[in-house]
Amino acid sequence: MRFTSLVVELIRARPSLVVWIVVLLQAAIWLTVPLLLYRGPPGDLATVLAFGREYRVGTDLGPPLAFWLADIAYRAAGHHMFGVYVLSQLCFIAAFRVLYELGRTIVGGPHAVLAVLLTMTVTVFGAPGLIFGPLVLAFPLWALLLLHSWQIIGQHRRSAWFALSIEAGLLLLTTPAAAGLLLALAIFALATERGRIALESADWLFALLVIVVLALPYLIWLVRADTLDALPWPDLAELHLRLLRWAELLLSLMIAMAGLIVLVVLNSGFIKWKPEDAPVIVRPPVDSLARNFVYVFALAPALGGSLVAALFGDDHIIGGAAIALLMSGLAVVMLSGDLIHLRRLRVLRAAWLAAVVAPALAVIATVVVQPWFASTEVATSVPASAIGRFFGENFERRTNRPLSAVAGDPQLAALVALGPSRPHLLLDATPERTPWMTLAKFNELGGVVVWRASDTAGTPPDAIAKRFPGIVPEIPRAFARLVDGRLPPLRIGWAIVRPKAP
């Protein structure tokens, strides 16, 4: 009797089940790691929550939707970061499920499973996904836009126009890169015959109206903020440096795809180990328009986003690496032909599992091992809840009022802003970034000023002392990190600015 792997049979017979299993497995990994090891939010997540707490239509960080949702998730979880981590993983689950649906309509269910499996090995869908923000929220919205765009252009489904208009409006409320992504979709539609046929109906006018209505508040804010005048337009004299930066960004994308590339190499016919009867995953012939659709949107966000980022001096790819590499797995499956032989199945399974689990192991090693060998602090080892609770309770005990504002060191102040009373964050060095709280209002309402203490007396830095003259520093408070290693104790200097009497 011929033996066939259970995994292959599941891919052939129950592709949707396989997608659910692997996607939920990855989500479980990235929910377990932060709950066990993270004592503080990763990256700039604390700042995201501090900005989201204000429910502003727009800030210098971009459109507001991701910040609002982050604050809602944080409050719904009882002021615990678990709610934000769950929200991040829900975004990835939705995006991969939509990617499967898109692949199923183009290359069939079994090949769509392979596309999802390959895409999951890209490292940007691991630890960076815990830092919920515009780049994470834009991922499922862009996947939905691609799915409904293909249904309109490739399948002539007019009913998809309404969903597309909602998703386009929400994407405009999520990331500044939305305009470029929507422009790419419009150019593709105009450049193809079936796309022009889809635009002959009046449905796109109603969709445009919905998009404008959804994005209008943020568009008004953009006009009033004069953000276009603040763009760092590229200098021709530095053009060669910008092009070098473009090459670096493209190289970073290739490194992020290392797991995908390894799987493709291991499955290639060029490596001949021992003869085997490899199982085959078959798909029906693919429409030429579908092939072009996949290739265009696998390359355009990556090349265009990295080029714009390099020209305008941005350190990160415009739209995020997740959007840039969303279609990478489907593009590889498309290039592989109608018949895909799964050679060396045991090796492929082990390599795929290693590519998915390795980023989590790297995070664990960073949190546990790095403090013993490096002098840099791991942000997730800082006890955010203890810091927020200590300063909130002390302010309330001294003034008989809940803490309403915090200023000083941006990183520490953002952690204090996660406290039970959710105080307003004031970036006193750049107060224009936090228009909801000025220095005058801070002095009137009262609050806490925090900084990293360099001595046992808790002397404030000169810059903070100038912005808050007359503050009396308290005895610095020491907090224990998850792992101190070679790092000195975390001492936080602080001072209370008492509220003025009414």
Secondary structure, DSSP 8 states (H G I E B T S, - for coil): -----HHHHHHHH-HHHHHHHHHHHHHHHHHHHHHHH-SS--TTHHHHHHHHTTT-S-BTTB-SHHHHHHHHHHHHTTS-THHHHHHHHHHHHHHHHHHHHHHHHHH-HHHHHHHHHHHHTSGGGSGGGGS-SHHHHHHHHHHHHHHHHHHHHTS--TTHHHHHHHHHHHHHTT-TTHHHHHHHHHHHHHHSHHHHHHTTSTHHHHHHHHHHHHHHHHHHHHHHHTTGGGS----GGGHHHHHHHHHHHHHHHHHHTHHHHHHHHHHSTTS--S-----EEE-----HHHHHHHHHHHHHHHHHHHHHHHHTT-SS-TT-HHHHTTTHHHHHHHHT-SEEE--SHHHHHHHHHHHHHHHHHHHHHHHHHHHHH-SS--GGGS-HHHHHHHHHHHHHHHHSS---EEEESHHHHHHHTTSTT--EE--TTSGGG-TT--HHHHHHH-EEEEEE-SSTT----HHHHHHSTT------EEE--S--TTS--EEEEEEEE-----
